[in-house]
Amino acid sequence: MRLSKILGTALAAAAFAGASPVLAQDKTHDVATFVSGGPSGTWFPTATAISQLVNEAYEGQPVSTIPGKGAIGNALAVGSGKAEFGLSYGPFLLAIYKGGNEILDKKGLDNLRVVANVVPNTVQITMAGDVSDDIFADVKDGAKMRIGVGAKGSSNIFGIEKLLMEYGSDFAKVESNGGFVMEGQQEGLLDAFLNRQIDVYTNTVGIGASDFQQALAARDARMFAIPEDIRDRMVEDWGYVKFDIPAGTYEGQTEAVPSLDLSTLIITNADVDDEIVYEMVKRMAENKKRLVSAYSGFSGWQPEDMAKGNPIPLHPGALKYFKEMGWVD
């Protein structure tokens, strides 16, 4: 872990806190914990910024941000009452809410609630020019595919595995056909695509990402459009959100490309009171500039996005504010 990256993240969070106005408030609230991510990632400064906004509504700064254990660990902590707020991804949240699956093999934590949808990442797939548009569908019939899928345990490998599953196939079938599935860090997978060791490169990342710019510039390649029926099933079964990559996002991309968003969600549980959740979404909506100063990913985010793409029920406190703003019926 690079010291400069850790320091940069810490300084961004400190700058946000330093820029926050000191407000005299007479409201109090019990201590609440917000589980986030590691100090070197984007979730920690995001959660720190949001906690600071909420704390301005109360005496004593009741909300504290702590490192979490990723999308799955955070949802388990919030659903079991060990934390009041957290960050997670839509597909993992839905699986834990439902239970009885590979993520949570026991009864689901159906007390989980969504506070807000924040900055998403997009499932993006590029393939070499000589690869058929039907390659994912054709794997089950014996087609050979050489694909890079991300690091073990990553959100990207999860998504590509589920995408293949919706086509009636899996990684084992890819390899039994004589193709192969390459796991690993994105930098290595990109090199493999550029060196023609794989023909399909995937990543779940913000649109306009530099790795896809490189992939499309270095080879005769194109972005893969996920068919509508597959998108429907990924939404229903796994909690993804439909999203079209806008035309012109990448060089040579003249049309929008149907894809899927992986929602990043602020979560809570049904026992957390409406007031503090209402304060959280209200203050986020009114302070976009301050959120951007904590994490640049908020630059393309709009406050009304908080109400979209939630795979499980919204918390009543959030729902109240979204209704007041006309963002939900």
LUMTIDO-167214 format. One record per residue (C-alpha): residue number from 1; x, y, z. Coordinates in nm, 4 decimals. Layout:
! residues N
 resi        x        y        z
  NUM        X        Y        Z
...
//
This chain:
! residues 329
 resi        x        y        z
    1   0.0000   0.0000   0.0000
    2   0.1570   0.3313  -0.1034
    3   0.2069   0.5836   0.1747
    4   0.1312   0.8714  -0.0623
    5  -0.2113   0.7258  -0.1439
    6  -0.2986   0.6795   0.2230
    7  -0.1870   1.0308   0.3053
    8  -0.3832   1.1697   0.0105
    9  -0.7012   1.0033   0.1271
   10  -0.6514   1.1171   0.4848
   11  -0.5801   1.4736   0.3754
   12  -0.8942   1.4808   0.1581
   13  -1.1066   1.3711   0.4520
   14  -0.9347   1.6212   0.6798
   15  -0.9856   1.9015   0.4289
   16  -1.3550   1.8183   0.4109
   17  -1.3851   1.8259   0.7882
   18  -1.1902   2.1502   0.8067
   19  -1.4197   2.3140   0.5529
   20  -1.7315   2.2147   0.7462
   21  -1.9152   2.4952   0.9197
   22  -1.9428   2.4814   1.2962
   23  -2.3122   2.4923   1.3758
   24  -2.4789   2.5349   1.7119
   25  -2.7408   2.2631   1.7462
   26  -2.9651   2.1598   2.0317
   27  -3.0533   1.8166   1.8897
   28  -2.8847   1.5081   2.0269
   29  -2.8656   1.1505   1.9034
   30  -2.7277   0.8228   2.0269
   31  -2.3883   0.7209   1.8944
   32  -2.4079   0.5669   1.5451
   33  -2.1334   0.3809   1.3585
   34  -2.0806   0.4041   0.9815
   35  -1.8767   0.1102   0.8457
   36  -1.6909   0.1953   0.5271
   37  -1.3780   0.0619   0.3555
   38  -1.0026   0.0735   0.4020
   39  -0.8285   0.4098   0.4510
   40  -0.6680   0.3940   0.1046
   41  -0.9916   0.3370  -0.0893
   42  -1.2824   0.5620  -0.1852
   43  -1.5402   0.4319   0.0635
   44  -1.3647   0.5690   0.3726
   45  -1.3564   0.9354   0.2597
   46  -1.7106   0.8990   0.1235
   47  -1.8441   0.7751   0.4570
   48  -1.6380   1.0318   0.6496
   49  -1.7822   1.3174   0.4423
   50  -2.1401   1.1977   0.4856
   51  -2.0917   1.1426   0.8595
   52  -1.9614   1.4968   0.8954
   53  -2.2664   1.6366   0.7149
   54  -2.5009   1.4497   0.9488
   55  -2.3038   1.5505   1.2567
   56  -2.3697   1.9156   1.1779
   57  -2.7333   1.8541   1.2701
   58  -2.6531   1.7311   1.6215
   59  -2.4572   1.8138   1.9296
   60  -2.1646   1.5885   2.0058
   61  -2.1004   1.4503   1.6563
   62  -2.2790   1.1176   1.7088
   63  -2.1873   0.9503   1.3770
   64  -1.8386   0.8017   1.3551
   65  -1.6795   0.6377   1.0508
   66  -1.4722   0.3221   1.0889
   67  -1.3079   0.0891   0.8342
   68  -1.5349  -0.1969   0.7334
   69  -1.5007  -0.5443   0.5853
   70  -1.6196  -0.4853   0.2317
   71  -1.9592  -0.5061   0.0677
   72  -2.0534  -0.8369   0.2295
   73  -1.9073  -0.7733   0.5743
   74  -2.0628  -0.4274   0.5954
   75  -2.4108  -0.5551   0.5094
   76  -2.3795  -0.8317   0.7665
   77  -2.2682  -0.5815   1.0325
   78  -2.5570  -0.3434   0.9643
   79  -2.8165  -0.6185   0.9298
   80  -2.7110  -0.7757   1.2601
   81  -2.7191  -0.4406   1.4435
   82  -2.3426  -0.4148   1.4974
   83  -2.3383  -0.0900   1.2982
   84  -2.6078   0.1628   1.2127
   85  -2.4853   0.2610   0.8655
   86  -2.2613   0.1115   0.6016
   87  -2.1677   0.0962   0.2349
   88  -2.2349  -0.2060   0.0180
   89  -2.3019  -0.3128  -0.3412
   90  -2.6525  -0.3841  -0.4698
   91  -2.6056  -0.7511  -0.5681
   92  -2.4460  -0.8507  -0.2375
   93  -2.7030  -0.6520  -0.0422
   94  -2.9907  -0.8252  -0.2211
   95  -2.8381  -1.1684  -0.1575
   96  -2.7962  -1.0983   0.2145
   97  -3.1478  -0.9546   0.2358
   98  -3.2927  -1.2691   0.0769
   99  -3.0626  -1.5304   0.2336
  100  -3.0458  -1.8966   0.1328
  101  -2.7756  -1.8432  -0.1292
  102  -2.3997  -1.8549  -0.1814
  103  -2.3484  -1.5199  -0.0065
  104  -2.5617  -1.5960   0.2997
  105  -2.6633  -1.9600   0.3338
  106  -2.9101  -1.9012   0.6172
  107  -3.2179  -1.6850   0.6746
  108  -3.1876  -1.3460   0.5121
  109  -3.1426  -1.0211   0.7029
  110  -3.4709  -0.8709   0.5913
  111  -3.4399  -0.5774   0.8320
  112  -3.1826  -0.4170   0.6002
  113  -3.2893  -0.0928   0.4344
  114  -3.1406   0.1412   0.1752
  115  -3.0640   0.5019   0.2617
  116  -2.9287   0.6213  -0.0727
  117  -2.7703   0.5159  -0.3995
  118  -2.4397   0.6954  -0.4380
  119  -2.1665   0.6603  -0.7020
  120  -2.2103   0.3461  -0.9166
  121  -1.9631   0.1448  -1.1199
  122  -2.0582   0.0047  -1.4602
  123  -2.0116  -0.3481  -1.5942
  124  -1.8032  -0.2964  -1.9076
  125  -1.6906  -0.5557  -2.1578
  126  -1.4748  -0.5085  -2.4648
  127  -1.4024  -0.7795  -2.7178
  128  -1.1686  -0.8208  -3.0100
  129  -1.3128  -0.7553  -3.3546
  130  -1.3150  -1.1215  -3.4589
  131  -1.5156  -1.2337  -3.1542
  132  -1.8838  -1.2995  -3.2217
  133  -2.1456  -1.0748  -3.0620
  134  -2.3099  -1.3998  -2.9488
  135  -2.0007  -1.5378  -2.7741
  136  -2.1570  -1.5446  -2.4266
  137  -2.4632  -1.7301  -2.5565
  138  -2.2520  -1.9652  -2.7694
  139  -2.0332  -2.0910  -2.4848
  140  -2.3007  -2.3393  -2.3797
  141  -2.2865  -2.4857  -2.7320
  142  -1.9098  -2.5294  -2.7283
  143  -1.7746  -2.1931  -2.8447
  144  -1.4229  -2.1096  -2.7292
  145  -1.3744  -1.7892  -2.5327
  146  -1.0640  -1.6413  -2.3718
  147  -1.1766  -1.3932  -2.1075
  148  -1.0296  -1.1858  -1.8252
  149  -1.2652  -1.1642  -1.5279
  150  -1.0885  -0.9825  -1.2430
  151  -0.9429  -1.0808  -0.9079
  152  -1.0911  -1.3591  -0.6985
  153  -1.3528  -1.2168  -0.4628
  154  -1.3935  -0.8942  -0.6634
  155  -1.7250  -0.7428  -0.7659
  156  -1.6198  -0.7826  -1.1292
  157  -1.5634  -1.1571  -1.1164
  158  -1.8964  -1.1909  -0.9344
  159  -2.0787  -1.0008  -1.2080
  160  -1.9219  -1.1830  -1.5021
  161  -1.9904  -1.5182  -1.3349
  162  -2.3580  -1.4240  -1.2939
  163  -2.3757  -1.2934  -1.6501
  164  -2.2561  -1.6282  -1.7833
  165  -2.4995  -1.8038  -1.5522
  166  -2.7894  -1.6114  -1.7068
  167  -2.6731  -1.7441  -2.0444
  168  -2.6877  -2.0990  -1.9064
  169  -2.3125  -2.1396  -1.8746
  170  -2.0245  -2.0933  -1.6306
  171  -1.6468  -2.0606  -1.6045
  172  -1.6018  -2.4396  -1.6021
  173  -1.7806  -2.4650  -1.9376
  174  -1.5568  -2.1943  -2.0862
  175  -1.2508  -2.3978  -1.9945
  176  -1.3951  -2.7354  -2.0986
  177  -1.4514  -2.5842  -2.4442
  178  -1.0774  -2.5225  -2.4757
  179  -1.0912  -2.1549  -2.3805
  180  -0.9738  -2.0122  -2.0534
  181  -1.0739  -1.7795  -1.7737
  182  -0.7965  -1.5467  -1.6577
  183  -0.8221  -1.4131  -1.3037
  184  -0.6038  -1.1434  -1.1517
  185  -0.5572  -0.7710  -1.1092
  186  -0.6931  -0.5464  -1.3833
  187  -0.3507  -0.4208  -1.4920
  188  -0.2394  -0.7748  -1.5729
  189  -0.5646  -0.8562  -1.7512
  190  -0.5362  -0.5433  -1.9642
  191  -0.1820  -0.6417  -2.0621
  192  -0.3120  -0.9862  -2.1572
  193  -0.5764  -0.8294  -2.3813
  194  -0.3254  -0.5942  -2.5440
  195  -0.0878  -0.8884  -2.6016
  196  -0.3700  -1.1038  -2.7476
  197  -0.3592  -1.3639  -2.4726
  198  -0.7300  -1.2996  -2.4118
  199  -0.9959  -1.1683  -2.6484
  200  -1.2566  -1.0448  -2.3992
  201  -1.1607  -0.7907  -2.1333
  202  -1.3982  -0.6975  -1.8512
  203  -1.4014  -0.4534  -1.5624
  204  -1.6635  -0.3013  -1.3328
  205  -1.5540   0.0588  -1.3087
  206  -1.6639   0.4145  -1.3817
  207  -1.7366   0.4938  -1.7464
  208  -1.4609   0.6530  -1.9509
  209  -1.2031   0.4437  -1.7652
  210  -0.8487   0.4574  -1.8977
  211  -0.8135   0.0790  -1.9258
  212  -1.0961   0.0632  -2.1794
  213  -0.9563   0.3616  -2.3654
  214  -0.6288   0.1716  -2.3995
  215  -0.7963  -0.1558  -2.4956
  216  -1.0044   0.0042  -2.7698
  217  -0.7130   0.2078  -2.9061
  218  -0.4617  -0.0776  -2.9186
  219  -0.6740  -0.3459  -3.0902
  220  -0.9584  -0.3747  -3.3353
  221  -1.2143  -0.4005  -3.0547
  222  -1.5622  -0.2881  -2.9544
  223  -1.7786  -0.2560  -2.6449
  224  -2.0229  -0.5405  -2.5847
  225  -2.3938  -0.4561  -2.5648
  226  -2.5694  -0.6739  -2.3067
  227  -2.8996  -0.8011  -2.4533
  228  -3.2188  -0.6692  -2.2964
  229  -3.3447  -1.0068  -2.1730
  230  -3.0148  -1.0708  -1.9956
  231  -3.0248  -0.7242  -1.8409
  232  -3.3778  -0.7932  -1.7163
  233  -3.2634  -1.1124  -1.5442
  234  -2.9530  -0.9517  -1.3936
  235  -3.1764  -0.6834  -1.2417
  236  -3.4339  -0.9308  -1.1104
  237  -3.1973  -1.2040  -0.9897
  238  -2.8919  -1.0122  -0.8755
  239  -2.9852  -0.6517  -0.8027
  240  -2.8025  -0.4779  -1.0872
  241  -2.9415  -0.1625  -1.2473
  242  -2.9863  -0.1004  -1.6194
  243  -2.7528   0.1639  -1.7585
  244  -2.6560   0.2670  -2.1109
  245  -2.2970   0.3789  -2.1647
  246  -2.3506   0.7084  -2.3522
  247  -2.2435   0.7381  -2.7151
  248  -1.9036   0.8995  -2.7428
  249  -1.7779   0.7742  -2.4074
  250  -1.5010   0.5921  -2.5910
  251  -1.3337   0.6722  -2.9213
  252  -1.5241   0.5169  -3.2092
  253  -1.8316   0.4432  -2.9961
  254  -2.1057   0.6050  -3.2028
  255  -2.4060   0.4580  -3.0205
  256  -2.5110   0.4051  -2.6609
  257  -2.4116   0.0618  -2.5292
  258  -2.6656  -0.1195  -2.3087
  259  -2.4975  -0.2338  -1.9888
  260  -2.5503  -0.2611  -1.6134
  261  -2.4617  -0.0530  -1.3112
  262  -2.3348  -0.1964  -0.9869
  263  -2.4980   0.0315  -0.7309
  264  -2.2973   0.1554  -0.4339
  265  -2.5493   0.1984  -0.1555
  266  -2.5624   0.3551   0.1878
  267  -2.7474   0.1046   0.4023
  268  -2.9045   0.0956   0.7460
  269  -3.1520  -0.1253   0.9278
  270  -3.5187  -0.0862   1.0070
  271  -3.4514  -0.0077   1.3756
  272  -3.2633   0.3161   1.2999
  273  -3.4913   0.6160   1.3541
  274  -3.6357   0.8137   1.0648
  275  -3.4961   1.1491   1.1759
  276  -3.1269   1.0759   1.1353
  277  -3.1804   0.9012   0.8006
  278  -3.3835   1.1992   0.6781
  279  -3.1035   1.4340   0.7875
  280  -2.8482   1.2220   0.6029
  281  -3.0165   1.2294   0.2616
  282  -3.1241   1.5919   0.2968
  283  -2.7743   1.7112   0.3768
  284  -2.6238   1.5016   0.0979
  285  -2.8693   1.6540  -0.1495
  286  -2.7833   2.0068  -0.0371
  287  -2.4052   1.9632  -0.0303
  288  -2.2906   1.8057  -0.3568
  289  -1.9837   2.0328  -0.3788
  290  -1.8617   1.9147  -0.0435
  291  -1.9117   1.5521  -0.1410
  292  -1.7105   1.6095  -0.4591
  293  -1.4310   1.7616  -0.2521
  294  -1.4143   1.4388  -0.0506
  295  -1.4377   1.2023  -0.3502
  296  -1.4243   1.3175  -0.7122
  297  -1.6555   1.0338  -0.8194
  298  -1.9460   1.2476  -0.6997
  299  -1.8833   1.4950  -0.9850
  300  -2.1214   1.3054  -1.2143
  301  -2.3689   1.2229  -0.9385
  302  -2.6998   1.4060  -0.8993
  303  -2.8953   1.4173  -0.5714
  304  -3.2023   1.2611  -0.7335
  305  -2.9884   0.9541  -0.8105
  306  -3.0145   0.8619  -0.4423
  307  -3.3672   0.7328  -0.4981
  308  -3.2843   0.5120  -0.7996
  309  -3.1787   0.1519  -0.8451
  310  -3.2375   0.0205  -0.4950
  311  -3.2785  -0.3605  -0.4847
  312  -3.4346  -0.3725  -0.1365
  313  -3.6793  -0.1385   0.0439
  314  -3.5864   0.2199   0.1234
  315  -3.5745   0.3307   0.4851
  316  -3.8838   0.5412   0.5714
  317  -3.6688   0.8406   0.6647
  318  -3.5125   0.8465   0.3196
  319  -3.8432   0.7792   0.1504
  320  -3.9991   1.0779   0.3262
  321  -3.7369   1.3163   0.1862
  322  -3.7451   1.1649  -0.1638
  323  -4.1239   1.2088  -0.1731
  324  -4.0939   1.5702  -0.0612
  325  -3.8529   1.6326  -0.3494
  326  -4.0760   1.4531  -0.6021
  327  -3.8134   1.1883  -0.6761
  328  -4.0469   0.8976  -0.5944
  329  -4.4249   0.8606  -0.6003
//
